[in-house]
Amino acid sequence: MAGGVTGVTLSYLTYTERAALAVAHPRSWSLARQLLAWQVLVVLVVVVAGAVAAYLQVARDNREIAEQRVLGIAHAVAAAPDVRAALDDPAPATALQPYAEQVRRDTGTDFVVVMSPAGLRYSHPNPGQIGKRFVGHIGPAAAGRSFTEDYTGTLGPSVRAVVPVRDSGRVRALVSVGIGQSTVARGLRQELPALFAAAAAGLVLAGTGSWLVNRRLRRQTHDLGPAELARMYEFYDAVLHAVREGLLLLDRDGHVQLVNDEALRLLGLPPEAVGARIDGVGLPAALGAALVAGDGRTDEIHLTGDRVLVVSQAPARWADREVGTVVTLRDHTDLQALTGELHSVRGFAEALRSQAHEAANRLHTVVSLVELGRTEQAVAFATAELELAQKLTDRVIAAVEEPVLAALLLGKAAEASERGVELVVAEDIAVPEGSVDARDLVTIVGNLVDNAVDAAASAPAPRRVEVDAQVADGELVLRVADSGAGLDPGHLELAFRRGWSTKSDDRPIGRGLGLALVGQAVHRRGGTVTVTRSGGAVFTVRLPLTRSEVR
């Protein structure tokens, strides 16, 4: 119990310490939190600036309204017949004072003053000021022009208008109407609650929107800070470009979300492949369909136009939900070619071992004949065996200038003989040295002969495989025929697909790879391969040669 309390206490202290550090160091905040803080700051500045601007606008509008109001009242008083009639009276103040006060009360202004052109008052809210000189500017009005101004008179600061009273074009008096600044400010204060309410509503709405944006951003960035996001991007980008394996990230619909340089190279994809469906970017149909399916796969062999790829695929999960699949690609083109060569060399070694064993038996036979005194039979037996073996060797070596192909055919002949199949090399076979890349020759001829021997071995006797090669019209024409059952015409298009085979699948990585490698090598060389039927299957490969190769 004590340990549990201690653990909870330590956890709480750690949390509070981290929280305090986060508050003390805003740079350590997550990107979402920093963005929220900036948004709140910007919104606050905008709202305050807007409120200040609105306040100034309202204040200016109130002042303009006050100016227009006092100016209109002053014009009305100046044009009133009672005012003009009172000016003809020897004591104009007697009639003008009650009239001006009545107008002041009715209009809600602070003063209505009628005065002489020289500025002597005929009316005033304070009767004691009647007869005294008006405090303020009257020059423009005395000259016949109406105007407004802010001025501090006997009643304090005010917004006032001064208008001339004209009679037959002559200025007979002046009328000044004013509203105190306190009255204007009181009207402005009455509008402040609505202004503050609008500012508060804007702040609340903006703050709520910022909080919602922050909440969504936190989910999308997993509450990471800018430095963490930048570091993750830099490291992940560096890793993606540095790894020697191809890497593809696909979403649940099979669209490419990320592809590194090695994957672009291995698959021959254009840089704009991101966002496209993986089965629509020019991949072989089998590979595209396998990747779109999204099933888990480990070290599957797939062939592209000129590569042998090992493909692995696994689901990508985040927060207990599947977001797509991760595909890794490894290039096994060279390895597969070396494996084919190793297979051929191994077969050749096995053939040599078998020949050595058979040679030992024949040698024992010759020795025994000599011991029995049958010297002539021993010589005839040995000579016949040597002539048979030497005849094939001489013909192959003399006709096939390419040493790799010559060694391959001799080895395949011995291997076929062990399986009861006669490998016949055409009398006029001709393959110039360097006419085709040695690896491609091993891949094409080796796999075709292997398939032909398999087909012939499973057919009734006589079991026979024929190999021919000629240079004609700038092409190397390779022909491999067998005495097997032949290839069904309906299977011609399938024969060169990886994984298709007429034989049972008893190998760890399955069958159907040999002919696919043949098709890949022929395609890489820009050649063609056709299959016909003449007793058994007849494979004809045409490989274009360069001028140097033809010579």
Buried (B, 14 or more C-beta within 10 A) or exposed (E): EEEEEEEEEEEEEEEEEEEEEBEEEEEBBBBBBBBBBEBBEEBEEEBEEBBEEBBEEBBEEBBEBBBEBBBBBBBBBBEBEEBBEBBEEEEBBEBBBEBBBEBBEEBEBBBBBBBBBEBBBBBBBEEEBBEBEBBBBBEEBBEEEBBBBBBEBBBEBBBBBBBBBBEEEEBBBBBBBBBBBEBBEEBBEEBEEEBEEBBEEBBEEBBEEBEEBBEEBBEEBBBBBBEBBEEEEEEEEEEBEEBEBBBBBBBEEBBBEBBBBBBBEBBBBEEEBBEBBBBEBBBBEBBBEBBBEBEEBEEBBBBBEEBBBBBBBBEBEEEEEEBBBBBBBBBBBEEBBEBBBEBBBEBBEBBBEBBEEBEEEBEEBBEEBBEEEEEEBBEEBBEEBEEEBEEBBEBBBEBBBBEBBBBBBBBBBBBBBBEEBBBBBBEEBBBBEEBBBBBBBBBBBBBBBBBBBBBBBEBEEEBBBBBBBBBEEEBBBBBBBBBBBBBEEEEEEBBBBBBBBBEEEEEEEEBBBBBBBBBBBBBBBEBEBEBBBEEBBBBBBBBBBEEEBBE
